[in-house]
Amino acid sequence: MHNTIKDILDIGPNCYERFIDSATLAEIKPLKIELAGCSNLSGRYCVARTAPADHTLFYTLSGQGTLTTQNKQYDLIPHTLAILPAKQAFAVSIAAKHWDIFWINLANTKCWEHVALSEALVLDNQNLESLHLAMELLYAESNANLREGIMPILSHYLHITLKDQAQQEQAQKSTNDRLHKLFEEVEKRLQFDWSIDAMCKHIHYSSPHLHRLCQAKFGRSPVQQLIYLRVQRAKTLLLNTSWPISHIANYVGYPNIFNFSKRFKKSVGVSPSEFRRGSVLI
């Protein structure tokens, strides 16, 4: 979608940034932080990278920004955390009168392998104010001994909170992928006798778990999703073929034409024959 991202560094005079780098603050080196900062942005601001060497985190404190990747665009509103994997193009820009953020560049090493996602991830409702305050203190404190006391906070949020969030999101993505593959298989064989047991066996989930996942993903139970797919296929065949209705019924998994007509009318509001006649009139 957004395949024209180019390297850009356009920061206007009304942008204020406090940089934290490993060259001046040796304490952050063990965390494999290459560079970090707290930024109060207004006016002109756009940063784009075609192949960044590091993983990048953007946390929005207030205001709003926009994240553009190769495949999608995101609104970065307060309390969102954007996780941008290394080597993947992105662009961030201000999208309101101001945009207050903190950002962290993490080295692309084994230490942060759980951040090496297949695509950018934007998490909502994140509470990372403690991490923000730790970064501000790290920048402002000139005493190296006192800065050492800040490091456990930084380490906690980066190693525990960030890791847990990324893993939870990846687990959800894996679940969605498994559901997608299940009902992709169902669509390929609508004539098969898809019982709940057959679907559970195919996806290796228990019946209650599959039911909960389908309700969350589709707003329908597994059986209701099956019926939905069968009716959608039947509508397509009624509109685009001259097949007898009995053949269509059998093809979408209803050997009994009476049961098919009853189910179709309950879902669509008219019988299969009325649906077909109505499409001809249209």
C-alpha positions as CSV (number, residue, x, y, z in Angstrom):
1,M,0.0,0.0,0.0
2,H,2.6,2.5,1.1
3,N,5.5,1.4,-1.0
4,T,7.0,4.8,-1.6
5,I,8.5,5.4,1.9
6,K,11.9,7.2,1.6
7,D,14.4,8.2,4.2
8,I,13.3,11.5,5.6
9,L,14.5,13.6,8.6
10,D,12.4,16.8,8.6
11,I,12.3,18.4,12.1
12,G,11.1,22.0,12.4
13,P,12.3,24.7,14.8
14,N,9.4,24.2,17.3
15,C,10.4,20.6,18.1
16,Y,12.2,20.0,21.4
17,E,14.0,16.7,22.0
18,R,16.1,15.4,24.9
19,F,18.4,12.6,23.7
20,I,19.7,9.7,25.7
21,D,22.6,7.9,24.0
22,S,25.0,5.1,25.1
23,A,28.0,7.2,24.3
24,T,27.3,9.7,27.2
25,L,25.2,7.4,29.4
26,A,27.1,4.1,29.7
27,E,24.3,2.7,32.0
28,I,22.0,2.0,29.1
29,K,24.5,-0.1,27.2
30,P,23.6,-3.4,29.0
31,L,20.0,-2.9,27.8
32,K,21.2,-2.7,24.2
33,I,19.6,0.8,23.8
34,E,21.3,2.5,20.9
35,L,19.5,5.8,21.3
36,A,16.4,7.1,23.1
37,G,14.7,10.4,23.7
38,C,11.7,12.4,25.0
39,S,10.2,14.7,22.4
40,N,7.7,17.6,22.5
41,L,6.8,18.2,18.9
42,S,4.8,20.9,17.2
43,G,4.8,22.4,13.7
44,R,6.9,20.4,11.2
45,Y,8.0,16.8,12.1
46,C,8.5,13.8,9.9
47,V,10.9,10.9,10.2
48,A,11.0,8.0,7.8
49,R,13.4,5.1,7.4
50,T,13.5,2.6,4.6
51,A,15.6,-0.1,6.3
52,P,16.3,0.9,10.0
53,A,19.0,-1.1,11.6
54,D,17.3,-1.1,15.1
55,H,13.9,-1.8,16.5
56,T,12.1,1.4,17.3
57,L,9.4,2.1,20.0
58,F,7.2,5.1,19.9
59,Y,4.9,5.8,22.9
60,T,2.4,8.7,22.6
61,L,2.0,10.8,25.8
62,S,-0.4,13.4,24.4
63,G,-1.4,14.9,21.0
64,Q,-1.4,12.7,18.0
65,G,0.9,11.3,15.3
66,T,0.6,9.1,12.3
67,L,2.6,5.9,11.6
68,T,2.8,4.7,8.0
69,T,4.2,1.3,7.1
70,Q,4.4,-0.6,3.8
71,N,1.0,-2.1,4.4
72,K,-1.0,0.1,6.7
73,Q,-1.5,3.5,8.4
74,Y,-2.1,3.9,12.1
75,D,-3.2,6.8,14.3
76,L,-0.9,7.2,17.3
77,I,-3.1,8.6,20.0
78,P,-2.3,8.9,23.7
79,H,-1.3,5.7,25.5
80,T,-0.5,3.8,22.3
81,L,2.8,2.0,21.9
82,A,4.1,1.4,18.4
83,I,6.6,-1.4,18.0
84,L,8.5,-1.1,14.7
85,P,10.8,-4.1,13.9
86,A,14.2,-3.5,12.4
87,K,14.7,-3.6,8.6
88,Q,11.0,-2.7,7.9
89,A,10.2,0.7,6.4
90,F,8.2,3.2,8.3
91,A,7.3,6.9,8.5
92,V,6.1,8.8,11.5
93,S,4.7,12.4,11.4
94,I,2.8,14.8,13.6
95,A,-0.9,14.8,13.1
96,A,-2.2,17.5,15.5
97,K,-1.1,20.8,17.0
98,H,1.4,18.9,19.2
99,W,2.7,15.4,19.7
100,D,4.5,14.5,22.9
101,I,6.3,11.2,22.8
102,F,9.2,9.2,24.0
103,W,11.0,6.8,21.7
104,I,13.7,4.1,22.1
105,N,15.9,2.5,19.5
106,L,16.8,-1.1,20.5
107,A,19.7,-3.0,19.0
108,N,18.6,-5.8,16.6
109,T,20.2,-8.5,18.8
110,K,19.2,-11.7,20.5
111,C,18.4,-9.6,23.6
112,W,15.4,-8.1,21.8
113,E,14.5,-11.0,19.5
114,H,10.9,-10.9,20.8
115,V,10.6,-7.5,19.2
116,A,11.6,-8.8,15.8
117,L,8.0,-9.1,14.7
118,S,6.8,-9.9,11.2
119,E,5.2,-6.4,10.9
120,A,4.7,-3.3,12.9
121,L,2.5,-3.6,16.0
122,V,0.4,-0.8,17.7
123,L,-0.8,-1.5,21.2
124,D,-3.6,0.6,22.7
125,N,-4.2,1.5,26.3
126,Q,-0.7,1.1,27.5
127,N,0.4,2.7,30.8
128,L,4.1,3.5,30.4
129,E,4.2,6.8,32.4
130,S,6.7,5.3,34.8
131,L,9.0,4.5,31.9
132,H,8.6,8.0,30.6
133,L,9.5,9.5,34.0
134,A,12.5,7.1,34.3
135,M,13.8,8.4,31.0
136,E,13.3,12.0,31.9
137,L,15.2,11.4,35.2
138,L,17.9,9.5,33.3
139,Y,18.4,12.5,31.0
140,A,18.3,15.2,33.8
141,E,20.4,13.4,36.5
142,S,24.1,14.3,36.3
143,N,25.1,12.0,39.1
144,A,26.1,8.5,37.7
145,N,25.5,6.8,41.0
146,L,21.9,8.1,41.2
147,R,21.3,7.2,37.5
148,E,22.1,3.6,38.5
149,G,19.0,3.5,40.6
150,I,16.8,4.4,37.6
151,M,18.0,1.4,35.6
152,P,15.8,-1.3,37.2
153,I,12.7,0.7,36.2
154,L,13.9,0.9,32.7
155,S,14.8,-2.7,32.6
156,H,11.5,-3.8,34.1
157,Y,9.3,-2.1,31.5
158,L,11.5,-3.1,28.6
159,H,12.2,-6.7,29.5
160,I,8.9,-7.6,31.1
161,T,6.1,-5.3,30.1
162,L,7.2,-5.0,26.4
163,K,8.0,-8.7,26.1
164,D,4.6,-9.8,27.6
165,Q,2.7,-7.4,25.3
166,A,4.5,-8.5,22.2
167,Q,4.0,-12.2,23.1
168,Q,0.3,-11.7,23.9
169,E,-0.2,-10.0,20.6
170,Q,1.7,-12.7,18.7
171,A,-0.4,-15.3,20.5
172,Q,-3.5,-13.5,19.4
173,K,-2.3,-13.3,15.9
174,S,-1.5,-17.1,15.9
175,T,-5.0,-17.8,17.2
176,N,-6.5,-15.6,14.4
177,D,-4.4,-17.4,11.8
178,R,-5.6,-20.8,13.1
179,L,-9.2,-19.7,13.0
180,H,-8.7,-18.3,9.5
181,K,-7.2,-21.5,8.3
182,L,-10.0,-23.6,9.8
183,F,-12.8,-21.6,8.1
184,E,-10.7,-21.4,4.9
185,E,-10.8,-25.2,4.9
186,V,-14.5,-25.2,5.8
187,E,-15.2,-22.9,2.8
188,K,-13.3,-25.3,0.5
189,R,-15.5,-28.2,1.6
190,L,-18.9,-26.8,2.5
191,Q,-20.5,-30.1,1.5
192,F,-18.7,-31.9,4.2
193,D,-20.6,-32.7,7.4
194,W,-18.9,-30.1,9.6
195,S,-19.9,-31.0,13.1
196,I,-18.4,-29.1,16.1
197,D,-16.3,-32.2,16.8
198,A,-14.9,-32.2,13.3
199,M,-14.0,-28.5,13.6
200,C,-12.4,-29.0,17.0
201,K,-10.4,-32.0,15.7
202,H,-9.2,-30.0,12.8
203,I,-8.0,-27.0,14.8
204,H,-7.0,-28.9,18.0
205,Y,-9.2,-26.8,20.3
206,S,-11.8,-27.8,22.8
207,S,-15.4,-27.0,21.9
208,P,-15.8,-24.3,24.6
209,H,-12.5,-22.7,23.5
210,L,-13.5,-22.7,19.9
211,H,-16.9,-21.2,20.7
212,R,-15.3,-18.3,22.7
213,L,-12.8,-17.6,19.9
214,C,-15.5,-17.5,17.2
215,Q,-17.7,-15.2,19.3
216,A,-14.7,-12.9,19.8
217,K,-13.6,-13.0,16.1
218,F,-16.9,-13.2,14.2
219,G,-19.6,-12.4,16.7
220,R,-21.1,-15.8,15.9
221,S,-20.7,-19.4,17.2
222,P,-18.8,-21.9,15.1
223,V,-22.1,-23.4,13.8
224,Q,-23.5,-19.9,13.0
225,Q,-20.2,-19.1,11.1
226,L,-20.6,-22.4,9.2
227,I,-24.2,-21.5,8.3
228,Y,-23.1,-18.0,7.3
229,L,-20.5,-19.3,4.9
230,R,-22.9,-21.9,3.4
231,V,-25.6,-19.2,2.9
232,Q,-23.1,-16.8,1.3
233,R,-22.0,-19.5,-1.1
234,A,-25.6,-20.4,-1.9
235,K,-26.4,-16.8,-2.7
236,T,-23.4,-16.6,-5.1
237,L,-24.5,-19.8,-6.9
238,L,-28.2,-18.7,-7.1
239,L,-27.1,-15.4,-8.7
240,N,-24.5,-16.7,-11.0
241,T,-25.6,-20.1,-12.1
242,S,-28.7,-21.9,-13.5
243,W,-28.1,-24.9,-11.3
244,P,-31.2,-26.4,-9.8
245,I,-31.8,-25.4,-6.2
246,S,-31.5,-29.0,-5.1
247,H,-28.0,-29.2,-6.5
248,I,-27.0,-25.9,-4.8
249,A,-28.4,-27.1,-1.5
250,N,-26.4,-30.3,-1.7
251,Y,-23.2,-28.5,-2.8
252,V,-23.3,-26.2,0.3
253,G,-23.9,-29.0,2.7
254,Y,-27.7,-29.5,2.8
255,P,-28.7,-32.9,1.3
256,N,-32.3,-32.2,2.3
257,I,-33.6,-29.3,0.1
258,F,-36.4,-28.6,2.7
259,N,-33.8,-28.0,5.4
260,F,-31.8,-25.8,3.1
261,S,-34.8,-23.7,2.1
262,K,-35.8,-23.2,5.7
263,R,-32.2,-22.2,6.8
264,F,-31.8,-19.9,3.8
265,K,-35.1,-18.1,4.4
266,K,-34.3,-17.7,8.1
267,S,-30.9,-16.1,7.2
268,V,-31.8,-14.0,4.2
269,G,-35.5,-13.3,4.7
270,V,-36.8,-14.9,1.4
271,S,-36.7,-18.4,0.0
272,P,-33.9,-19.5,-2.5
273,S,-36.3,-19.3,-5.4
274,E,-37.6,-15.9,-4.4
275,F,-34.0,-14.7,-4.0
276,R,-33.1,-15.9,-7.5
277,R,-36.2,-14.4,-9.0
278,G,-35.6,-11.1,-7.2
279,S,-32.1,-10.9,-8.7
280,V,-33.4,-11.4,-12.2
281,L,-35.9,-8.5,-11.7
282,I,-33.0,-6.3,-10.5
